[in-house]
Amino acid sequence: MAGQDRLRWDAIYNERRDQPYPPPDPLLLQFAPPAEGARALDLAGGLGQNALWLAEQGYVVDLVDISRAALTRAQEEAARRSLRGVNFIQMDLDSAAFEAETYDLIAVFRFLDRTLFPMLRAAVKPGGRIIYQTFNTRYRPPQPFNPDHLLRIGELAGIFADWRLLHLSEPDFVTQVVAIKP
């Protein structure tokens, strides 16, 4: 399964090779404070636009994705910007392991694996934050989509209910949560 996932995502990123490099996600721009030397995780970060922006803000970033093609393009963009401070890590998240209280910030965009929530919660340092945005059950994609990859309305807020919520939004087919760990 992991090999098939990697091949599928490599094919998607290779098809998009000639598209312009994407900007960072607006939610990240709004809620990720500059932090010289702080540690960040960009989980399932694809082309790494968020990881590179975080590195520009002073973070040391682990960019994790299954796709070697995406990570290669992110490395090329980092080199073009003469940017350091990003670790490019190819990983199948089905076998991910992150140490407790490692990251000051974790960013997750357009990815959902519910089994990772306990580990992600533990990986944030006290006072650190998670910035999470993904599709919810209102999403109606043009092609078949696995409903297991859609949040229920209110689900993400419930997962971080014991954290200080800075932002919660579910206006359409996207859920956004920014929360600080106590």
C-alpha positions, 0 to 999 in steps of 0.5 A, spaced: 500 500 500 505 504 501 509 503 495 502 504 491 501 511 495 508 513 493 508 512 486 501 515 486 503 521 489 510 521 485 506 521 479 501 527 481 507 531 483 511 529 476 505 531 472 504 538 475 512 539 475 511 545 470 506 549 474 508 555 478 511 554 485 505 555 490 505 560 496 504 558 503 497 557 506 494 563 508 492 560 515 499 559 516 501 566 515 496 568 519 497 564 525 505 562 525 509 567 529 516 568 527 520 564 532 528 563 531 530 556 532 524 553 534 522 547 531 516 545 526 513 539 523 510 540 516 506 533 516 504 531 509 507 537 506 508 536 499 512 541 495 514 544 502 511 551 500 509 551 508 516 548 510 520 553 506 516 559 509 516 557 516 524 556 515 524 563 512 521 565 519 526 562 523 524 555 524 528 549 523 523 545 519 522 537 518 518 537 512 515 530 511 512 527 505 511 520 502 513 523 495 520 523 493 518 527 487 515 533 491 521 533 496 525 533 490 522 539 488 522 542 495 529 541 495 530 545 489 526 551 491 530 551 497 536 551 494 534 557 489 532 561 495 539 559 498 534 557 504 537 552 510 533 550 516 529 544 512 530 537 513 527 533 507 524 527 510 521 521 505 516 517 510 510 513 509 505 516 515 502 509 516 509 508 520 510 514 523 513 516 529 514 522 532 517 524 539 513 527 545 514 534 546 519 535 540 515 541 536 513 548 537 509 548 531 505 542 527 502 544 520 497 540 517 494 542 510 489 537 506 491 531 510 487 526 515 489 520 518 485 520 525 490 514 528 496 520 528 492 525 532 495 522 539 502 522 536 501 529 534 498 532 540 504 529 544 509 531 539 507 539 540 511 542 546 507 545 552 505 552 549 506 550 542 501 550 537 498 546 531 495 549 525 490 544 522 486 545 515 483 539 511 476 537 508 470 536 512 464 532 510 461 538 506 466 537 501 464 534 494 470 533 490 469 532 482 472 525 482 471 519 487 474 521 494 475 516 500 470 519 506 475 516 511 479 522 509 473 527 511 473 530 518 466 530 521 463 537 523 466 539 530 471 533 530 477 537 530 475 542 535 473 536 539 480 533 538 483 539 541 478 541 546 483 541 552 487 546 548 486 553 547 483 554 541 486 561 537 481 559 531 476 555 529 472 555 522 468 550 518 464 555 514 464 551 507 467 544 506 474 546 510 475 545 517 481 550 520 483 549 527 489 553 531 490 551 538 495 552 543 497 546 548 497 547 555 
